Amino acid sequence: MNGAEPLVLIVSGPSGSGKSTLVQKILELPGVMLSVSCTTRPPRKTESAGKWYNFVTEAEFQQIVARGEFLEYAQVFGKNWYGTPRSQLAEAQAQRKDLVLEIDVQGALQAKQQLPNAVAIFVLPPSRQDLERRIRERGQDSEDEIRRRLERARQEILNYTAYDFVIINDDLERASREAQAIALGSRCRIPQMAEQIHEILKSFGG
């Protein structure tokens, strides 16, 4: 990471678009760390606290909200709450690493308002039919839930203009290269390079 401010990469998209897989690809780059979110949903069997999520009660979550300690937070599908602790920014800065936020669209819009220099990446499925197939293959949702997810996806896609980049995830190998290229290229933006530019200018006498 260059400069005093961490580069923040926001990755979001409809449920089932494959954003988690692309985040994993970005995390393969050196100097990148994942922002660990808080959530009120119970952990799945394969999940351990502190890797992708910290699991808290609804009361604990609301206490964190009241203290103003979330960068963004949202209730997803009218059930569980998710939030990004501001402390993750400080941790990235201390470790001199880029910070990746994998969050839903509602949270991404909030985070972009709070962090206008953040780079927002929207992950899209190639079609509604493809997204429905992916959701069904997971085997986790009822018919009503699938309908809700598809309608929510349509509404989320309408927000595409709030993002800096779009990746259409129809070919995982290509989409992975694009995600890594966006992350690497974003390190060369002026806000991230300002400190080094000033050091070079000093060598020319100011």
C-alpha positions in Angstrom: 0.0 0.0 0.0 1.3 3.5 -0.9 0.5 6.7 1.1 -1.1 7.3 4.4 -4.6 6.3 3.5 -5.3 2.6 2.7 -6.7 1.8 -0.7 -10.3 0.5 -0.1 -11.8 -1.9 -2.6 -15.5 -2.4 -2.3 -16.8 -5.5 -4.0 -20.5 -6.1 -4.2 -23.2 -7.5 -6.4 -26.4 -9.5 -6.3 -26.5 -12.6 -4.1 -25.1 -15.5 -6.2 -23.1 -13.3 -8.6 -19.8 -14.9 -7.5 -18.4 -11.9 -5.6 -16.9 -14.0 -2.8 -14.8 -16.0 -5.4 -13.5 -12.8 -6.9 -12.6 -11.4 -3.5 -10.6 -14.5 -2.9 -8.6 -13.8 -6.1 -7.9 -10.2 -5.0 -6.7 -11.5 -1.6 -4.1 -13.6 -3.4 -2.3 -10.4 -4.3 0.4 -9.3 -1.8 -0.4 -6.4 0.5 -4.2 -7.0 0.7 -6.4 -7.8 3.7 -10.1 -8.6 4.0 -12.4 -6.4 6.1 -14.1 -8.7 8.7 -17.8 -7.7 9.0 -20.1 -8.1 11.9 -23.4 -9.9 11.5 -26.3 -11.1 13.5 -26.9 -14.2 11.4 -25.8 -17.5 13.0 -22.5 -19.0 11.6 -22.7 -21.8 9.0 -21.1 -25.1 9.9 -18.1 -24.3 7.7 -17.5 -20.8 9.3 -15.4 -19.8 12.2 -15.5 -16.4 13.9 -13.1 -13.7 12.8 -12.3 -15.1 9.3 -15.0 -13.5 7.2 -17.4 -12.4 10.0 -17.6 -11.7 13.7 -21.0 -13.1 14.9 -22.8 -10.9 17.4 -26.3 -10.7 18.9 -28.8 -8.2 17.6 -28.5 -6.3 20.9 -24.7 -6.2 20.6 -25.0 -5.0 17.0 -27.3 -2.1 17.9 -24.9 -1.1 20.7 -22.1 -0.8 18.0 -24.5 1.3 15.9 -25.3 3.5 18.8 -21.5 4.1 19.4 -21.1 5.1 15.8 -18.5 2.4 15.2 -19.7 1.2 11.8 -18.5 2.6 8.5 -21.7 1.1 7.0 -24.4 -1.3 8.1 -27.6 -2.7 6.6 -30.4 -5.2 7.2 -30.4 -7.8 4.5 -33.6 -9.4 3.3 -35.4 -7.9 6.3 -33.7 -10.4 8.6 -30.0 -10.3 9.6 -27.8 -7.2 10.1 -24.4 -6.8 8.6 -21.9 -4.0 9.3 -18.3 -2.9 8.6 -16.4 -1.7 11.7 -14.5 1.5 11.2 -11.6 -0.2 13.1 -10.9 -2.2 10.0 -9.7 1.0 8.2 -7.3 1.7 11.1 -6.0 -1.9 11.0 -5.3 -1.7 7.3 -3.5 1.6 7.8 -1.4 0.1 10.6 -0.5 -2.9 8.5 0.0 -0.7 5.4 -2.3 -2.9 3.4 -5.1 -2.4 1.0 -8.5 -3.2 2.4 -11.2 -5.3 0.6 -14.8 -4.9 1.7 -17.2 -7.6 0.4 -20.6 -6.1 1.2 -24.1 -6.0 -0.2 -25.2 -3.2 -2.6 -27.0 -1.2 0.2 -23.8 -1.2 2.3 -21.6 -0.5 -0.7 -23.6 2.7 -1.5 -23.1 3.8 2.2 -19.4 3.0 2.2 -18.8 4.9 -1.1 -20.5 8.0 0.4 -18.3 7.7 3.5 -15.1 6.9 1.5 -15.3 8.7 -1.9 -11.8 7.6 -2.8 -12.7 4.0 -2.4 -12.9 1.9 -5.6 -16.3 0.2 -6.0 -16.5 -2.9 -8.1 -19.9 -4.3 -9.2 -20.0 -8.1 -9.9 -22.8 -9.0 -12.3 -24.1 -12.4 -13.5 -24.4 -12.6 -17.3 -28.2 -13.0 -17.1 -31.2 -13.5 -14.8 -31.4 -17.1 -16.0 -27.8 -17.7 -15.0 -28.3 -16.1 -11.6 -31.4 -18.2 -10.9 -29.5 -21.4 -11.9 -26.6 -20.5 -9.4 -29.1 -19.8 -6.6 -30.9 -23.1 -7.2 -27.7 -25.1 -7.3 -26.8 -23.8 -3.8 -30.0 -25.6 -2.6 -30.4 -23.2 0.4 -33.6 -21.3 -0.6 -37.3 -21.8 -0.9 -39.2 -20.8 -4.0 -40.4 -17.6 -2.3 -36.8 -16.8 -1.3 -35.5 -17.4 -4.8 -38.1 -15.0 -6.2 -37.2 -12.4 -3.6 -33.5 -12.7 -4.4 -34.1 -12.4 -8.1 -36.3 -9.3 -7.6 -33.7 -7.8 -5.2 -31.0 -8.5 -7.8 -33.0 -6.5 -10.4 -33.3 -3.6 -8.0 -29.6 -3.8 -7.1 -28.4 -3.7 -10.7 -30.3 -0.4 -11.2 -27.6 1.1 -8.9 -24.7 0.2 -11.3 -23.9 3.9 -12.0 -22.7 4.4 -8.4 -19.8 2.0 -9.1 -16.4 2.6 -10.7 -16.0 -0.8 -12.4 -18.3 -3.6 -13.5 -17.2 -7.3 -13.9 -19.5 -9.6 -15.7 -18.8 -13.0 -14.1 -19.5 -15.3 -17.0 -16.0 -16.7 -17.2 -14.3 -17.1 -13.9 -10.7 -17.1 -15.2 -11.3 -13.8 -17.1 -13.3 -12.2 -14.3 -10.5 -13.1 -11.8 -7.9 -11.4 -14.0 -10.1 -8.4 -14.3 -10.6 -8.2 -10.5 -6.9 -8.4 -9.8 -6.1 -5.9 -12.6 -8.6 -3.4 -11.1 -6.9 -3.8 -7.7 -3.4 -3.4 -9.0 -4.3 -0.5 -11.3 -6.1 1.3 -8.4 -2.8 1.4 -6.5 -1.5 3.8 -9.1 -4.2 6.4 -8.7 -3.1 9.8 -7.4 -4.6 9.5 -3.9 -2.6 6.3 -3.3 0.6 7.7 -4.9 0.6 11.2 -3.4 3.1 10.4 -0.7 5.6 8.9 -3.1 5.1 11.7 -5.6 5.9 14.3 -2.9 9.1 12.4 -2.0 10.2 12.4 -5.7 9.4 16.1 -5.9 11.6 16.7 -2.8 14.5 15.0 -4.6 14.1 17.7 -7.3 14.2 20.5 -4.7 10.5 20.7 -3.9 
